[in-house]
């Protein structure tokens, strides 16, 4: 959906409406998957939209982006699966001095099991199985498995 700017804008407005009460002053997203939706949520809220990216295997805030103690950081993702990249993004925000006030995504595919230490929203909740390679039924059958995201999670 995010390849279509009008759909991305609609989703960004919907997330913005659900998170308005958090009074975010900046949206922070992990690169690459969260950048487009983070930008659109930032636009909807009228705040800055920045991103964290991997450097030496760790999400970090670079490229001249900064956070300050007075910022209120809203972490935006395309999809919550295990919550790992969201937590890493929160850690990057806190390491840069910005307090995190919430997290949101287009889809929570954890079936509602993912939890964070801040308020969390998703436009759509799904319950999809997640397998490690050694327990994956497709792998056991010798079927090809695709990896559409940035993490080696098989579903």
N, CA and C atoms as an extended XYZ file, in Angstrom:
465
Properties=species:S:1:pos:R:3:atomname:S:1:resname:S:1:resid:I:1 pbc="F F F"
N         0.805       -1.196        0.000 N   UNK     1
C         0.000        0.000        0.000 CA  UNK     1
C         0.850        1.263        0.000 C   UNK     1
N         2.002        1.195        0.660 N   UNK     2
C         2.813        2.403        0.809 CA  UNK     2
C         3.450        2.857       -0.496 C   UNK     2
N         3.391        2.034       -1.541 N   UNK     3
C         3.910        2.467       -2.836 CA  UNK     3
C         2.967        3.460       -3.506 C   UNK     3
N         1.761        3.599       -2.969 N   UNK     4
C         0.771        4.531       -3.491 CA  UNK     4
C         0.653        5.712       -2.532 C   UNK     4
N         1.174        6.884       -2.894 N   UNK     5
C         1.181        8.021       -1.976 CA  UNK     5
C        -0.181        8.378       -1.387 C   UNK     5
N        -1.241        8.260       -2.164 N   UNK     6
C        -2.563        8.619       -1.612 CA  UNK     6
C        -2.984        7.639       -0.518 C   UNK     6
N        -2.650        6.351       -0.661 N   UNK     7
C        -2.959        5.371        0.388 CA  UNK     7
C        -2.085        5.611        1.619 C   UNK     7
N        -0.800        5.893        1.389 N   UNK     8
C         0.106        6.173        2.502 CA  UNK     8
C        -0.379        7.381        3.296 C   UNK     8
N        -0.828        8.402        2.595 N   UNK     9
C        -1.338        9.591        3.264 CA  UNK     9
C        -2.575        9.261        4.106 C   UNK     9
N        -3.481        8.471        3.560 N   UNK    10
C        -4.693        8.076        4.285 CA  UNK    10
C        -4.344        7.302        5.556 C   UNK    10
N        -3.428        6.356        5.430 N   UNK    11
C        -3.000        5.578        6.598 CA  UNK    11
C        -2.305        6.468        7.628 C   UNK    11
N        -1.472        7.392        7.160 N   UNK    12
C        -0.793        8.314        8.060 CA  UNK    12
C        -1.777        9.177        8.831 C   UNK    12
N        -2.801        9.641        8.157 N   UNK    13
C        -3.838       10.443        8.839 CA  UNK    13
C        -4.579        9.612        9.878 C   UNK    13
N        -4.864        8.362        9.537 N   UNK    14
C        -5.577        7.492       10.484 CA  UNK    14
C        -4.736        7.237       11.731 C   UNK    14
N        -3.451        6.962       11.556 N   UNK    15
C        -2.576        6.760       12.719 CA  UNK    15
C        -2.442        8.068       13.488 C   UNK    15
N        -2.305        9.174       12.772 N   UNK    16
C        -2.219       10.474       13.431 CA  UNK    16
C        -3.426       10.754       14.305 C   UNK    16
N        -4.611       10.434       13.811 N   UNK    17
C        -5.841       10.656       14.582 CA  UNK    17
C        -5.867        9.801       15.845 C   UNK    17
N        -5.354        8.580       15.749 N   UNK    18
C        -5.353        7.679       16.910 CA  UNK    18
C        -4.281        8.026       17.939 C   UNK    18
N        -3.293        8.804       17.551 N   UNK    19
C        -2.185        9.110       18.465 CA  UNK    19
C        -2.111       10.592       18.833 C   UNK    19
N        -3.060       11.364       18.385 N   UNK    20
C        -3.052       12.814       18.607 CA  UNK    20
C        -2.898       13.178       20.081 C   UNK    20
N        -3.584       12.458       20.967 N   UNK    21
C        -3.553       12.777       22.398 CA  UNK    21
C        -2.177       12.593       23.039 C   UNK    21
N        -1.265       11.920       22.353 N   UNK    22
C         0.090       11.735       22.897 CA  UNK    22
C         0.930       13.000       22.763 C   UNK    22
N         0.463       13.967       21.991 N   UNK    23
C         1.131       15.262       21.813 CA  UNK    23
C         2.588       15.110       21.388 C   UNK    23
N         2.831       14.223       20.425 N   UNK    24
C         4.188       14.012       19.918 CA  UNK    24
C         4.705       15.291       19.254 C   UNK    24
N         6.002       15.507       19.382 N   UNK    25
C         6.644       16.626       18.690 CA  UNK    25
C         7.552       16.136       17.577 C   UNK    25
N         7.779       14.838       17.528 N   UNK    26
C         8.598       14.243       16.472 CA  UNK    26
C         8.199       12.786       16.292 C   UNK    26
N         8.188       12.341       15.039 N   UNK    27
C         7.951       10.944       14.696 CA  UNK    27
C         9.299       10.340       14.340 C   UNK    27
N         9.578        9.160       14.889 N   UNK    28
C        10.813        8.440       14.597 CA  UNK    28
C        10.450        7.052       14.099 C   UNK    28
N        11.015        6.671       12.955 N   UNK    29
C        10.740        5.363       12.358 CA  UNK    29
C        12.040        4.640       12.066 C   UNK    29
N        11.998        3.299       12.093 N   UNK    30
C        13.177        2.548       11.671 CA  UNK    30
C        13.240        2.476       10.150 C   UNK    30
N        14.427        2.640        9.610 N   UNK    31
C        14.615        2.473        8.170 CA  UNK    31
C        14.707        0.979        7.896 C   UNK    31
N        14.176        0.534        6.959 N   UNK    32
C        13.596        1.171        5.813 CA  UNK    32
C        12.077        1.112        5.847 C   UNK    32
N        11.540        0.074        6.433 N   UNK    33
C        10.097       -0.164        6.366 CA  UNK    33
C         9.216        0.916        6.947 C   UNK    33
N         9.674        1.622        7.976 N   UNK    34
C         8.831        2.610        8.627 CA  UNK    34
C         8.952        4.019        8.094 C   UNK    34
N         9.860        4.263        7.172 N   UNK    35
C        10.145        5.635        6.738 CA  UNK    35
C         8.937        6.295        6.068 C   UNK    35
N         8.313        5.622        5.124 N   UNK    36
C         7.204        6.239        4.384 CA  UNK    36
C         6.032        6.526        5.314 C   UNK    36
N         5.612        5.536        6.099 N   UNK    37
C         4.464        5.755        6.979 CA  UNK    37
C         4.825        6.747        8.083 C   UNK    37
N         6.047        6.729        8.560 N   UNK    38
C         6.470        7.712        9.559 CA  UNK    38
C         6.374        9.127        9.025 C   UNK    38
N         6.800        9.307        7.788 N   UNK    39
C         6.713       10.620        7.153 CA  UNK    39
C         5.260       11.080        7.069 C   UNK    39
N         4.376       10.177        6.683 N   UNK    40
C         2.964       10.534        6.546 CA  UNK    40
C         2.306       10.817        7.892 C   UNK    40
N         2.684       10.092        8.935 N   UNK    41
C         2.152       10.393       10.270 CA  UNK    41
C         2.677       11.748       10.732 C   UNK    41
N         3.955       12.019       10.477 N   UNK    42
C         4.502       13.330       10.810 CA  UNK    42
C         3.751       14.449       10.115 C   UNK    42
N         3.449       14.244        8.839 N   UNK    43
C         2.681       15.240        8.085 CA  UNK    43
C         1.302       15.438        8.719 C   UNK    43
N         0.625       14.327        9.053 N   UNK    44
C        -0.715       14.405        9.636 CA  UNK    44
C        -0.708       15.131       10.979 C   UNK    44
N         0.351       14.929       11.761 N   UNK    45
C         0.442       15.562       13.081 CA  UNK    45
C         1.074       16.950       13.025 C   UNK    45
N         1.658       17.292       11.885 N   UNK    46
C         2.329       18.585       11.753 CA  UNK    46
C         3.625       18.666       12.536 C   UNK    46
N         4.353       17.528       12.614 N   UNK    47
C         5.617       17.477       13.364 CA  UNK    47
C         6.733       16.923       12.483 C   UNK    47
N         7.959       17.030       12.970 N   UNK    48
C         9.104       16.472       12.246 CA  UNK    48
C         8.975       14.958       12.127 C   UNK    48
N         9.506       14.417       11.039 N   UNK    49
C         9.556       12.971       10.829 CA  UNK    49
C        10.993       12.607       10.492 C   UNK    49
N        11.617       11.814       11.364 N   UNK    50
C        13.005       11.401       11.167 CA  UNK    50
C        13.074        9.879       11.230 C   UNK    50
N        14.250        9.330       10.930 N   UNK    51
C        14.376        7.879       10.968 CA  UNK    51
C        15.695        7.460       11.574 C   UNK    51
N        15.684        6.237       12.094 N   UNK    52
C        16.890        5.592       12.607 CA  UNK    52
C        17.291        4.534       11.592 C   UNK    52
N        18.593        4.306       11.480 N   UNK    53
C        19.075        3.287       10.546 CA  UNK    53
C        20.199        2.498       11.172 C   UNK    53
N        20.467        1.352       10.589 N   UNK    54
C        21.506        0.474       11.136 CA  UNK    54
C        22.894        1.004       10.807 C   UNK    54
N        23.703        1.028       11.840 N   UNK    55
C        25.119        1.324       11.690 CA  UNK    55
C        25.842        0.345       12.598 C   UNK    55
N        26.723       -0.448       12.019 N   UNK    56
C        27.419       -1.494       12.758 CA  UNK    56
C        26.439       -2.431       13.472 C   UNK    56
N        25.321       -2.737       12.790 N   UNK    57
C        24.353       -3.681       13.313 CA  UNK    57
C        23.381       -3.144       14.342 C   UNK    57
N        23.443       -1.853       14.638 N   UNK    58
C        22.591       -1.275       15.671 CA  UNK    58
C        21.834       -0.073       15.110 C   UNK    58
N        20.533        0.026       15.445 N   UNK    59
C        19.765        1.192       15.012 CA  UNK    59
C        20.276        2.431       15.732 C   UNK    59
N        20.504        3.466       14.946 N   UNK    60
C        21.021        4.710       15.505 CA  UNK    60
C        20.440        5.895       14.739 C   UNK    60
N        20.428        7.026       15.384 N   UNK    61
C        19.947        8.252       14.747 CA  UNK    61
C        21.160        8.978       14.195 C   UNK    61
N        21.166        9.227       12.883 N   UNK    62
C        22.295        9.845       12.198 CA  UNK    62
C        21.806       10.931       11.264 C   UNK    62
N        22.618       11.243       10.281 N   UNK    63
C        22.294       12.184        9.201 CA  UNK    63
C        21.922       13.578        9.697 C   UNK    63
N        22.420       13.941       10.859 N   UNK    64
C        22.124       15.261       11.398 CA  UNK    64
C        20.803       15.354       12.136 C   UNK    64
N        20.052       14.241       12.209 N   UNK    65
C        18.818       14.237       12.989 CA  UNK    65
C        19.173       14.314       14.472 C   UNK    65
N        18.403       15.053       15.229 N   UNK    66
C        18.642       15.164       16.664 CA  UNK    66
C        17.331       15.071       17.428 C   UNK    66
N        17.446       14.697       18.679 N   UNK    67
C        16.329       14.705       19.618 CA  UNK    67
C        16.791       15.432       20.869 C   UNK    67
N        15.837       16.032       21.557 N   UNK    68
C        16.150       16.762       22.781 CA  UNK    68
C        15.210       16.311       23.896 C   UNK    68
N        15.557       16.667       25.124 N   UNK    69
C        14.746       16.287       26.288 CA  UNK    69
C        13.305       16.768       26.173 C   UNK    69
N        13.096       17.908       25.528 N   UNK    70
C        11.743       18.459       25.410 CA  UNK    70
C        10.935       17.810       24.295 C   UNK    70
N        11.576       17.007       23.433 N   UNK    71
C        10.842       16.306       22.379 CA  UNK    71
C         9.968       15.212       22.984 C   UNK    71
N         8.888       14.926       22.306 N   UNK    72
C         7.991       13.827       22.662 CA  UNK    72
C         7.954       12.919       21.433 C   UNK    72
N         8.632       11.775       21.528 N   UNK    73
C         8.884       10.915       20.376 CA  UNK    73
C         7.785        9.862       20.228 C   UNK    73
N         7.224        9.798       19.034 N   UNK    74
C         6.265        8.763       18.658 CA  UNK    74
C         6.957        7.850       17.649 C   UNK    74
N         7.111        6.586       17.988 N   UNK    75
C         7.753        5.623       17.103 CA  UNK    75
C         6.689        5.024       16.181 C   UNK    75
N         6.954        5.103       14.882 N   UNK    76
C         6.000        4.633       13.875 CA  UNK    76
C         6.636        3.528       13.030 C   UNK    76
N         5.897        2.445       12.870 N   UNK    77
C         6.318        1.278       12.098 CA  UNK    77
C         5.288        0.965       11.020 C   UNK    77
N         5.692        0.197       10.035 N   UNK    78
C         4.703       -0.335        9.100 CA  UNK    78
C         4.009       -1.530        9.729 C   UNK    78
N         4.782       -2.443       10.342 N   UNK    79
C         4.235       -3.677       10.906 CA  UNK    79
C         4.916       -3.996       12.233 C   UNK    79
N         4.118       -4.368       13.234 N   UNK    80
C         4.648       -4.982       14.459 CA  UNK    80
C         4.571       -6.488       14.256 C   UNK    80
N         5.676       -7.171       14.463 N   UNK    81
C         5.658       -8.635       14.432 CA  UNK    81
C         6.089       -9.141       15.806 C   UNK    81
N         7.356       -9.002       16.118 N   UNK    82
C         7.848       -9.368       17.446 CA  UNK    82
C         8.038       -8.144       18.329 C   UNK    82
N         8.075       -6.972       17.709 N   UNK    83
C         8.327       -5.735       18.451 CA  UNK    83
C         9.793       -5.394       18.568 C   UNK    83
N        10.677       -6.237       18.034 N   UNK    84
C        12.118       -6.023       18.199 CA  UNK    84
C        12.595       -4.710       17.573 C   UNK    84
N        12.210       -4.424       16.348 N   UNK    85
C        12.711       -3.187       15.726 CA  UNK    85
C        12.087       -1.956       16.373 C   UNK    85
N        10.856       -2.082       16.868 N   UNK    86
C        10.231       -0.960       17.573 CA  UNK    86
C        10.997       -0.679       18.866 C   UNK    86
N        11.328       -1.730       19.607 N   UNK    87
C        12.106       -1.552       20.841 CA  UNK    87
C        13.481       -0.963       20.536 C   UNK    87
N        14.113       -1.438       19.480 N   UNK    88
C        15.417       -0.882       19.096 CA  UNK    88
C        15.307        0.600       18.741 C   UNK    88
N        14.218        0.962       18.067 N   UNK    89
C        14.002        2.360       17.697 CA  UNK    89
C        13.764        3.208       18.946 C   UNK    89
N        13.011        2.675       19.892 N   UNK    90
C        12.810        3.367       21.167 CA  UNK    90
C        14.139        3.556       21.887 C   UNK    90
N        14.961        2.524       21.893 N   UNK    91
C        16.287        2.614       22.524 CA  UNK    91
C        17.134        3.691       21.856 C   UNK    91
N        17.068        3.768       20.528 N   UNK    92
C        17.829        4.794       19.797 CA  UNK    92
C        17.341        6.188       20.177 C   UNK    92
N        16.023        6.350       20.311 N   UNK    93
C        15.471        7.651       20.710 CA  UNK    93
C        15.958        8.036       22.095 C   UNK    93
N        15.873        7.109       23.009 N   UNK    94
C        16.285        7.387       24.393 CA  UNK    94
C        17.783        7.663       24.475 C   UNK    94
N        18.571        6.931       23.702 N   UNK    95
C        20.019        7.159       23.685 CA  UNK    95
C        20.351        8.546       23.149 C   UNK    95
N        19.490        9.069       22.273 N   UNK    96
C        19.698       10.398       21.695 CA  UNK    96
C        19.084       11.495       22.572 C   UNK    96
N        18.474       11.100       23.696 N   UNK    97
C        17.939       12.085       24.622 CA  UNK    97
C        16.470       12.394       24.475 C   UNK    97
N        15.760       11.654       23.633 N   UNK    98
C        14.340       11.938       23.413 CA  UNK    98
C        13.438       10.966       24.127 C   UNK    98
N        12.531       11.458       24.961 N   UNK    99
C        11.580       10.569       25.630 CA  UNK    99
C        10.531       10.041       24.645 C   UNK    99
N        10.230        8.754       24.746 N   UNK   100
C         9.267        8.103       23.864 CA  UNK   100
C         7.893        8.121       24.527 C   UNK   100
N         6.883        8.639       23.807 N   UNK   101
C         5.535        8.747       24.366 CA  UNK   101
C         4.570        7.710       23.815 C   UNK   101
N         4.954        7.010       22.747 N   UNK   102
C         4.064        6.005       22.189 CA  UNK   102
C         4.635        5.348       20.961 C   UNK   102
N         3.924        4.329       20.489 N   UNK   103
C         4.308        3.606       19.277 CA  UNK   103
C         3.033        3.258       18.519 C   UNK   103
N         3.147        3.206       17.201 N   UNK   104
C         1.997        2.848       16.376 CA  UNK   104
C         2.476        2.215       15.079 C   UNK   104
N         1.572        1.429       14.476 N   UNK   105
C         1.882        0.751       13.219 CA  UNK   105
C         0.607        0.624       12.392 C   UNK   105
N         0.805        0.337       11.131 N   UNK   106
C        -0.334        0.053       10.270 CA  UNK   106
C        -0.951       -1.277       10.699 C   UNK   106
N        -0.105       -2.298       10.849 N   UNK   107
C        -0.571       -3.644       11.166 CA  UNK   107
C         0.183       -4.198       12.369 C   UNK   107
N        -0.562       -4.801       13.289 N   UNK   108
C         0.025       -5.597       14.376 CA  UNK   108
C        -0.265       -7.044       14.024 C   UNK   108
N         0.765       -7.739       13.544 N   UNK   109
C         0.538       -9.128       13.147 CA  UNK   109
C         0.909      -10.122       14.240 C   UNK   109
N         1.067       -9.587       15.475 N   UNK   110
C         1.380      -10.454       16.613 CA  UNK   110
C         0.135      -11.032       17.265 C   UNK   110
N        -1.041      -10.640       16.784 N   UNK   111
C        -2.268      -11.075       17.430 CA  UNK   111
C        -2.491      -10.373       18.759 C   UNK   111
N        -1.879       -9.199       18.916 N   UNK   112
C        -2.036       -8.431       20.149 CA  UNK   112
C        -1.090       -8.829       21.258 C   UNK   112
N        -0.128       -9.696       20.970 N   UNK   113
C         0.784      -10.143       22.025 CA  UNK   113
C         1.980       -9.223       22.217 C   UNK   113
N         2.302       -8.406       21.204 N   UNK   114
C         3.448       -7.513       21.339 CA  UNK   114
C         3.094       -6.422       22.360 C   UNK   114
N         4.017       -6.148       23.280 N   UNK   115
C         3.807       -5.161       24.335 CA  UNK   115
C         5.013       -4.231       24.408 C   UNK   115
N         4.719       -2.973       24.726 N   UNK   116
C         5.764       -1.967       24.899 CA  UNK   116
C         5.528       -1.241       26.210 C   UNK   116
N         6.502       -0.457       26.647 N   UNK   117
C         6.367        0.289       27.898 CA  UNK   117
C         5.738        1.667       27.688 C   UNK   117
N         5.119        1.868       26.532 N   UNK   118
C         4.417        3.113       26.193 CA  UNK   118
C         3.104        2.740       25.513 C   UNK   118
N         2.159        3.671       25.412 N   UNK   119
C         0.917        3.368       24.694 CA  UNK   119
C         1.197        2.937       23.249 C   UNK   119
N         0.385        2.007       22.763 N   UNK   120
C         0.619        1.399       21.452 CA  UNK   120
C        -0.699        1.317       20.685 C   UNK   120
N        -0.646        1.621       19.396 N   UNK   121
C        -1.810        1.576       18.512 CA  UNK   121
C        -1.450        0.842       17.218 C   UNK   121
N        -2.426        0.188       16.630 N   UNK   122
C        -2.285       -0.364       15.283 CA  UNK   122
C        -3.628       -0.220       14.588 C   UNK   122
N        -3.592        0.084       13.303 N   UNK   123
C        -4.834        0.216       12.554 CA  UNK   123
C        -5.512       -1.123       12.327 C   UNK   123
N        -4.724       -2.186       12.229 N   UNK   124
C        -5.249       -3.514       11.958 CA  UNK   124
C        -4.490       -4.532       12.778 C   UNK   124
N        -5.207       -5.433       13.406 N   UNK   125
C        -4.578       -6.518       14.152 CA  UNK   125
C        -4.812       -7.845       13.458 C   UNK   125
N        -3.752       -8.613       13.329 N   UNK   126
C        -3.828       -9.948       12.728 CA  UNK   126
C        -3.106      -10.934       13.625 C   UNK   126
N        -3.517      -12.171       13.574 N   UNK   127
C        -2.821      -13.222       14.296 CA  UNK   127
C        -2.221      -14.168       13.267 C   UNK   127
N        -0.930      -14.024       13.039 N   UNK   128
C        -0.236      -14.853       12.056 CA  UNK   128
C         0.850      -15.649       12.753 C   UNK   128
N         0.989      -16.916       12.423 N   UNK   129
C         2.049      -17.712       13.058 CA  UNK   129
C         3.432      -17.254       12.609 C   UNK   129
N         4.368      -17.322       13.534 N   UNK   130
C         5.765      -16.997       13.260 CA  UNK   130
C         6.590      -18.214       13.662 C   UNK   130
N         7.481      -18.644       12.787 N   UNK   131
C         8.266      -19.845       13.024 CA  UNK   131
C         9.752      -19.549       12.954 C   UNK   131
N        10.506      -20.243       13.771 N   UNK   132
C        11.957      -20.288       13.623 CA  UNK   132
C        12.232      -21.298       12.502 C   UNK   132
N        13.362      -21.149       11.799 N   UNK   133
C        13.640      -22.062       10.673 CA  UNK   133
C        13.548      -23.540       11.024 C   UNK   133
N        13.977      -23.914       12.229 N   UNK   134
C        13.964      -25.339       12.583 CA  UNK   134
C        12.563      -25.895       12.862 C   UNK   134
N        11.563      -25.020       13.048 N   UNK   135
C        10.198      -25.490       13.295 CA  UNK   135
C         9.228      -25.075       12.187 C   UNK   135
N         9.730      -24.507       11.130 N   UNK   136
C         8.884      -24.011       10.040 CA  UNK   136
C         8.327      -25.170        9.218 C   UNK   136
N         6.995      -25.279        9.107 N   UNK   137
C         6.424      -26.383        8.314 CA  UNK   137
C         6.750      -26.282        6.829 C   UNK   137
N         6.891      -25.081        6.292 N   UNK   138
C         7.266      -24.946        4.876 CA  UNK   138
C         8.694      -25.441        4.647 C   UNK   138
N         9.587      -25.104        5.579 N   UNK   139
C        10.976      -25.573        5.473 CA  UNK   139
C        11.030      -27.098        5.540 C   UNK   139
N        10.249      -27.682        6.444 N   UNK   140
C        10.232      -29.140        6.596 CA  UNK   140
C         9.749      -29.829        5.324 C   UNK   140
N         8.899      -29.142        4.553 N   UNK   141
C         8.400      -29.703        3.295 CA  UNK   141
C         9.313      -29.373        2.119 C   UNK   141
N        10.367      -28.589        2.377 N   UNK   142
C        11.280      -28.210        1.306 CA  UNK   142
C        10.731      -27.126        0.396 C   UNK   142
N         9.713      -26.422        0.841 N   UNK   143
C         9.107      -25.353        0.034 CA  UNK   143
C         9.892      -24.053        0.205 C   UNK   143
N         9.941      -23.224       -0.824 N   UNK   144
C        10.666      -21.958       -0.712 CA  UNK   144
C         9.939      -20.994        0.253 C   UNK   144
N        10.724      -20.256        1.008 N   UNK   145
C        10.197      -19.289        1.965 CA  UNK   145
C        10.710      -17.920        1.556 C   UNK   145
N         9.826      -16.928        1.525 N   UNK   146
C        10.260      -15.585        1.172 CA  UNK   146
C        10.433      -14.750        2.424 C   UNK   146
N        11.274      -13.755        2.333 N   UNK   147
C        11.571      -12.855        3.442 CA  UNK   147
C        11.292      -11.440        2.973 C   UNK   147
N        10.035      -10.969        3.091 N   UNK   148
C         9.710       -9.649        2.555 CA  UNK   148
C        10.227       -8.485        3.393 C   UNK   148
N        10.490       -8.692        4.673 N   UNK   149
C        10.935       -7.606        5.541 CA  UNK   149
C        12.419       -7.637        5.788 C   UNK   149
N        12.840       -6.925        6.802 N   UNK   150
C        14.261       -6.808        7.082 CA  UNK   150
C        14.744       -7.790        8.131 C   UNK   150
N        13.860       -8.536        8.741 N   UNK   151
C        14.241       -9.480        9.774 CA  UNK   151
C        14.067      -10.909        9.266 C   UNK   151
N        14.897      -11.824        9.717 N   UNK   152
C        14.794      -13.204        9.250 CA  UNK   152
C        13.694      -13.987        9.970 C   UNK   152
N        12.478      -13.455        9.955 N   UNK   153
C        11.331      -14.125       10.575 CA  UNK   153
C        10.555      -14.805        9.473 C   UNK   153
N        10.215      -16.035        9.678 N   UNK   154
C         9.469      -16.798        8.681 CA  UNK   154
C         8.041      -16.948        9.147 C   UNK   154
N         7.126      -16.796        8.215 N   UNK   155
C         5.708      -16.974        8.579 CA  UNK   155
C         4.997      -17.758        7.504 C   UNK   155
